[in-house]
């Protein structure tokens, strides 16, 4: 299958870019994300969703309608790919027979039945990758991995991140899918995963996560931000449908119902509150072509919650 690739270079200039992943059919969280964009005065053309609009929670049709009405940039996640194709499973990359795989047999048919044909057509037309350049940095936006949409990539997997950045051949990769926010570096490139808004980050808090990319005079700042929202209403909606009770509990406790996809480092961090972070990066040195020559003055700063 030929990848649909978008070029967003002409639309993202002009100020900070808000990035989020995984609305996951969580209408309350998506409404809160849109209100936060409005509070920050970030227009739809400077908002990016890294995919999986539809997944675990109770309002897939309403969440899809909200994202479409918002008019922000969207990358196809595996859920959009599968629903758009009329597939029978979510294509999430869960190991067959695992707890996550068993749970998906409840939420995926629930979501799939609520999609209109117009929604499916829209999902099929979404790009799988996007590129843009801003303030001297080149970016690739994707869902999971560069070649594999449903690849789970976490902060502890430095070799995987190195190889993925090399494959993307860009200064910055903006990614989703994994569900836990993090920033990482390999040589002169950066991996920026802002997390997801549809489920907590397994850190014992019901808050969800998004990211800000703020370019300014050849130096760009990346930030991971918490977002509080009406998680109790979102959980109540899930309990009424009873299609994914394990995930309904997660919305309240902040702990995932299964750790199947987590590497040992991330699994051992279960229930440990994540901290908001910032990272800054200078534009590449112009004397050598390509994205592999970014200046070394990059720093990572952890800020208090």
C-alpha positions in Angstrom: 0.0 0.0 0.0 1.3 3.4 -1.0 1.6 5.8 2.0 -0.4 9.0 1.8 2.1 11.8 2.7 1.1 15.4 3.4 3.2 18.6 3.4 2.0 21.0 6.0 4.9 23.5 5.6 2.6 26.4 4.4 0.0 26.0 7.2 1.9 25.7 10.5 3.8 29.0 10.7 2.9 31.9 12.8 3.1 30.8 16.4 3.0 27.8 18.8 1.8 24.4 17.5 -0.4 22.3 19.8 0.1 18.5 19.4 -2.0 15.7 20.9 -2.6 12.1 20.3 -5.3 9.5 20.9 -8.7 11.1 21.6 -9.8 7.4 21.9 -13.6 8.3 21.6 -13.3 10.3 24.8 -15.5 13.3 24.0 -15.0 15.1 27.3 -11.2 15.0 26.9 -11.4 16.2 23.3 -13.7 19.1 24.3 -11.2 20.0 27.0 -8.4 19.9 24.5 -10.2 22.2 22.1 -11.0 24.6 24.9 -7.3 24.6 25.8 -6.4 25.5 22.2 -8.8 28.4 22.4 -7.4 29.5 25.7 -3.9 29.5 24.2 -5.2 31.3 21.1 -3.9 28.5 18.8 -6.0 28.3 15.6 -7.0 24.9 14.1 -4.4 25.2 11.3 -1.7 25.1 14.1 -3.1 22.0 15.8 -2.0 18.4 15.1 -3.6 15.2 16.1 -1.4 12.1 15.8 -4.3 9.7 15.2 -6.5 7.1 16.9 -9.5 9.4 17.2 -11.6 6.4 17.9 -10.8 3.7 20.4 -11.6 2.7 24.0 -14.1 5.3 25.3 -17.9 5.7 24.9 -18.5 8.3 22.2 -16.7 7.5 19.0 -19.1 9.1 16.6 -19.3 12.3 18.6 -15.5 12.5 19.0 -15.0 12.0 15.3 -17.5 14.7 14.6 -15.8 17.1 16.9 -12.3 16.5 15.4 -13.7 17.0 11.9 -15.5 20.2 12.9 -12.4 21.5 14.6 -10.5 21.3 11.3 -7.1 20.5 12.8 -4.4 18.5 11.1 -4.8 14.7 11.6 -2.5 11.8 10.9 -4.1 8.4 10.4 -3.6 6.0 13.3 -4.1 2.3 13.1 -7.7 2.7 14.2 -8.5 5.1 11.3 -6.7 2.7 8.9 -8.7 -0.3 10.1 -12.1 1.4 10.4 -11.6 3.1 7.1 -10.9 -0.2 5.5 -13.8 -2.0 7.2 -11.4 -4.3 9.0 -12.6 -6.7 11.8 -10.0 -5.7 14.4 -8.2 -2.5 15.5 -4.7 -3.4 14.2 -3.3 -2.0 17.4 -0.3 -4.4 17.5 -1.4 -6.2 20.6 -0.1 -9.7 21.1 -2.8 -12.3 20.2 -4.5 -13.6 23.4 -3.1 -10.8 25.6 -5.3 -8.8 28.0 -5.1 -5.8 25.6 -6.2 -8.1 22.7 -9.1 -9.4 24.7 -10.2 -6.0 25.7 -10.1 -4.8 22.1 -12.7 -7.4 21.1 -15.1 -5.3 23.2 -14.3 -1.7 22.3 -13.4 -2.0 18.7 -16.7 -3.5 17.4 -18.5 -1.0 19.7 -16.7 1.9 17.9 -16.9 0.4 14.4 -20.7 0.0 14.5 -21.1 3.7 15.3 -19.1 5.0 12.3 -20.9 6.4 9.2 -19.7 5.7 5.7 -18.8 9.3 5.5 -16.6 8.9 8.5 -14.9 5.9 6.9 -14.3 7.8 3.7 -12.7 10.7 5.7 -10.5 8.3 7.6 -9.3 6.7 4.4 -8.2 10.0 3.0 -6.1 10.9 6.0 -2.3 11.0 5.5 -0.1 8.4 7.1 2.9 10.7 7.3 3.3 14.5 7.2 6.3 16.7 6.7 6.9 20.4 7.4 9.8 22.8 8.0 9.7 25.6 10.6 12.4 27.9 11.9 15.2 25.9 10.3 14.0 22.5 11.6 12.6 19.6 9.5 9.7 17.6 11.0 8.0 14.3 10.3 4.7 13.6 11.9 3.6 9.9 12.2 1.5 7.7 14.4 3.6 4.8 15.7 6.8 4.1 13.7 8.1 5.3 10.4 7.4 2.1 8.5 4.9 0.4 11.0 1.9 2.4 12.0 1.1 0.4 15.1 4.7 0.2 16.5 4.8 0.9 20.2 7.9 3.1 21.0 8.7 4.1 24.5 11.4 6.3 26.1 13.5 3.4 27.4 13.9 2.0 23.9 16.9 4.1 22.9 18.1 1.8 20.1 14.6 1.7 18.6 14.4 5.5 18.7 17.8 5.8 17.1 16.8 3.5 14.2 13.4 5.2 13.7 15.0 8.7 13.6 17.6 7.4 11.1 14.8 6.0 8.9 12.8 9.3 9.1 15.9 11.3 8.2 14.5 14.5 9.9 15.4 16.8 12.7 12.3 16.1 14.7 9.8 13.2 14.7 6.4 13.9 16.3 4.8 10.6 17.2 1.8 9.0 19.0 0.4 5.6 19.7 2.3 4.6 22.8 0.1 6.5 25.3 2.9 7.8 27.5 4.4 11.3 26.8 8.2 11.6 26.5 11.0 13.4 24.7 14.2 11.7 23.6 17.3 12.6 21.6 19.6 10.5 19.3 22.6 12.2 17.8 21.3 15.5 16.5 17.6 14.5 16.1 14.7 14.5 18.6 11.7 12.3 19.2 8.7 14.1 20.6 5.7 12.1 21.8 3.1 14.4 23.4 1.1 11.5 24.8 -2.7 11.1 24.4 -5.8 12.8 25.6 -8.2 9.9 25.6 -6.6 7.9 28.5 -4.3 8.7 31.4 -0.6 7.9 31.1 -0.5 5.0 33.6 1.0 7.4 36.2 -1.8 7.2 38.8 -3.4 10.5 37.8 -6.6 10.9 35.7 -5.0 13.8 33.8 -4.1 13.4 30.2 -1.3 14.9 28.1 -0.6 17.2 25.1 2.4 19.0 23.7 3.4 22.5 22.6 6.0 23.3 19.9 7.1 26.9 20.1 9.5 28.2 17.4 11.3 31.5 18.0 14.3 32.9 16.1 16.1 29.7 15.2 15.5 28.0 18.5 12.4 25.8 19.2 11.0 24.8 22.6 9.1 21.5 23.1 6.9 21.1 26.1 4.9 18.3 27.6 1.7 19.5 29.4 -0.9 18.0 31.7 -4.6 18.5 30.9 -7.3 18.1 33.5 -10.8 17.4 32.3 -14.2 16.0 33.5 -12.9 12.4 33.7 -15.8 11.3 36.0 -18.4 12.1 33.3 -16.2 10.3 30.7 -16.0 7.2 33.0 -19.7 7.3 33.7 -20.5 7.3 30.0 -18.3 4.2 29.6 -20.0 2.4 32.5 -23.4 3.1 30.9 -22.3 1.3 27.7 -20.4 -1.4 29.6 -18.3 -2.2 26.5 -14.9 -1.6 28.1 -15.2 -1.5 31.9 -11.4 -2.0 32.4 -10.7 1.3 30.6 -13.6 3.0 32.4 -11.7 2.4 35.7 -8.5 3.7 34.1 -10.1 7.1 33.5 -10.5 7.4 37.3 -7.5 5.6 38.7 -4.9 6.6 36.1 -3.7 3.0 35.9 -3.9 1.0 32.7 -5.9 -2.3 32.8 -3.0 -4.2 31.3 0.7 -3.6 30.9 1.2 -6.0 28.0 2.8 -3.5 25.7 5.1 -1.8 28.2 8.9 -2.5 28.4 10.2 -3.3 31.9 11.3 0.4 32.6 7.8 1.8 31.8 6.1 -1.1 33.6 8.1 -0.4 36.8 7.0 3.3 36.6 3.3 2.4 36.9 1.6 4.8 39.3 4.5 7.2 39.5 3.4 10.7 38.7 4.9 12.1 35.5 6.4 15.6 35.4 5.9 18.2 32.9 9.0 18.8 30.8 10.5 21.2 28.3 13.3 20.7 25.8 14.8 23.2 23.5 16.6 22.7 20.1 18.6 25.0 17.8 18.3 25.1 14.1 20.7 23.0 12.0 24.1 24.4 11.0 23.7 25.6 7.5 27.2 24.6 6.2 26.2 21.0 5.9 23.1 19.7 4.1 20.5 17.5 5.8 19.0 17.3 9.3 21.9 15.5 10.9 23.8 18.6 11.9 21.7 20.3 14.5 23.6 22.4 17.0 24.5 20.7 20.2 23.1 23.4 22.6 19.9 21.3 23.2 18.9 21.0 26.8 16.2 19.2 28.6 14.6 20.7 31.7 12.1 19.0 34.0 9.7 21.4 35.6 7.5 21.0 38.7 3.9 19.9 38.1 
